[in-house]
């Protein structure tokens, strides 16, 4: 199964702009997951990346960002059988919430 992570790099984490990227890479490598990781570059780019993930056959697309990013990606998954994962972009000080968010999708990654 292939996963696509679409990350808004300017959402949430101002102290470490690579926080979510490092978290995703570590998680996927530890769990030996096949994945793609893209960063949005402008408003509307999440839609384009979600369409590309669908073309590449991803079965789960994970949105990492705020409500705008999540809305763009979710809109492209309507009427598909592709799963949507959501990791809200929050500050690293709230690491427990992030860990819970990832652990809550772990059963679906099996």
Residue, then its C-alpha position, 0 to 999 in steps of 0.5 A: x500500500x502506498x501513502x502520500x503525505x501532503x505537507x503545508x510547511x508554513x502551517x503551525x510549526x514556526x520554530x522548526x520548519x522541518x518538524x513534520x517532515x522529519x516526523x513523517x520520514x522517521x515514522x515511515x522508515x521505522x514502519x517500512x512504509x512505501x510513501x511519497x512526501x510533498x510540500x505545498x508551495x501556494x494556495x491551491x497546490x494541495x489540490x494539485x498534489x492530491x490529484x497527482x497522488x491519486x494518479x500514482x495510485x496512493x491508497x491513503x493520502x495524509x494532509x498535514x496542515x491547517x483547515x485550508x490544506x485539509x479542505x483542498x486535499x479532502x475535496x479531491x478525494x470525494x467519490x474515491x475509495x482513497x482514505x484521508x488521514x489528517x495530522x493537524x499542524x500544531x506547535x512542537x510543544x504539543x508533541x503529545x497531541x501529534x503523537x496521539x494523532x499518528x497513533x490513531x491512524x496506525x491501525x489503518x496503516x497495517 
